[in-house]
Amino acid sequence: MENRQIVSPHWITSTSPLFFIQHQPTAGDVNKTAIIILSSGFLNNIGPYRLNVDIANSLTAQGFVVARVDQSGKGDSPKRLDAVGIDAKLADYDEVFEHLRSNFGVTRCILMGLCSGADDGLEIAKLRDTVSGLVFLDGFSPVTFWYYLYHYYIRFRHFCSWRQWKKRLVEKKPERSGEQKGDIKFSDANKQYNTGLSLRRWQSEENVKAMYESVLKKDVKIMAVFSGSAGDYYNHQGQLKKGLNSSTVGLQELFFEKAAHIYSNPAHRTELVRSISSWVQLVFLNK
Amino acid sequence: MILEPFYFGQNKSCFGHFTPASGLAQGKSVLIIPSIFGEAIRSHRVLREVARTLSSRGFDVLRFDFDGDGNSWSDTNDVSVQLWVNNIKDAYAELVKRSPDSSISVLATRFGAGLSLLTINELAVESMLFWDPILSKNEMYNIFVGPEPVIIESTGNGSNNPFTSTPDLRGFLEVGLGKDFADGFLKLDEITLSNNDLQIIETTDTDSGVQKLGFSSNVIKVEHHCDWQIKDLPVIFAPKLISTICGCL
């Protein structure tokens, strides 16, 4: 795949140093819509299990130029001194988009991100009109009445197994959907590592809905993907659509119930990359 | 601080990040050999800070990603042990080119430490520093298959040397590594530690096994839980570890 693309590292140094890797197709016209993949958590632009690299390779093969960005303070990019919070994220976005616009003539872009990267994408899309698409992996979702109904319905169905709690105490717990060996979400170490270090700033439900609605009103196309690890707030296909009050015509929702948050299983990763590529191709190719 | 990202090696497929000395030049340079896959991602932040600190102290520093991992090219399916060993040689040559008159030290992490020992005799290295090195084949195999129990078939030669046991190949294939890699891995011979300038940093609950090999005086203990055996923990950031590493180089 690499022989059909040029992969090059870049530093933007106009204000604060910002590092990103650019994937550029070698043949044919470059699509006027670019893809910007935001880093997630404290990870760098590679993503968990090279997920961002796989996505970039797949989309570049379709004629898109892709930038995998180390947002300021993450990966190799140092913290910005001229801005913090959402201002820093917007500054990062503006600089990368300007680079892509001046080099490839792109006019619009799709933002992509996992976890905190998804949250950042939604906030940026709300404030920047050049964003025409969003791909969220375990982004925000309102917790609805249907969530709780489903939550207790599952437990009700397993009522019989509740009665066998004594037996279960001595038996090995079956793997829950989305749960994998070594997954941070289910490890004991999670308690120790997940206190105060999280980069996710959970918004109120009203804020989440308002952000989605504002973005959808601007005709931004959204692909929201949720994994089984998002079970704390998302547990069934269609929950996000049900939770939003406005029209969800531009919203595609997918639930990979068996997948872990970081897509550690190669088969889940492959399926995710394929789904994203198909959606981008369907919605944005030749636009 | 200037950081120069570039691709190098025979196919220009290996991604490197050169950090030239920003402080008063010491005439010394450091080659940072990372681990692979999840461990490389988890340790990236520490190694980035080490590179920045060393640069400010006058060292030239080169970091890189192994082929098939990180920002380097090649599919994971196409890599082999020999390719990774060649990556180390290429990175060393690149550092010599960029910092011609300096003496070179090596900082290697985990799996990278084991790999570096396969080639270190061919390189003119002043000193070596390992961070939680993996020096047994069994533990190396654990990187590929995660924390579950490893299936090891004994070769029946009665040796206690972990490098003479044969791991189950399925683990490699499950993480996308091809047969070439598995074959090369099986052919790994015993790794010998003989360099007197070797220092080893061991974090809490980590035992590289070097003490049994008679290198206990070279071990520096650092109080930090890296918990390598848990596959998907977040990025490691330990200022104490960074200062210890920089102090040793």
Interface residues (C-beta under 8 A of the other chain):
Chain A: M1 E2 V7 P9 H10 W11 P17 F19 I21 G41 F42 L43 N44 N45 I46 P48 Y49 R50 V53 G75 D76 Q180 K181 G182 D183 I184 S187 A189 Q192 Y193 L197 A260 I262 S264 P266
Chain B: L3 P5 F6 Y7 S13 F15 H17 F37 G38 I41 H44 R45 R48 D69 G70 N71 W73 S74 D75 T76 G146 P147 E148 E174 V175 G176 H225 D227 I230 K231 D232 L233 P234 V235 F237
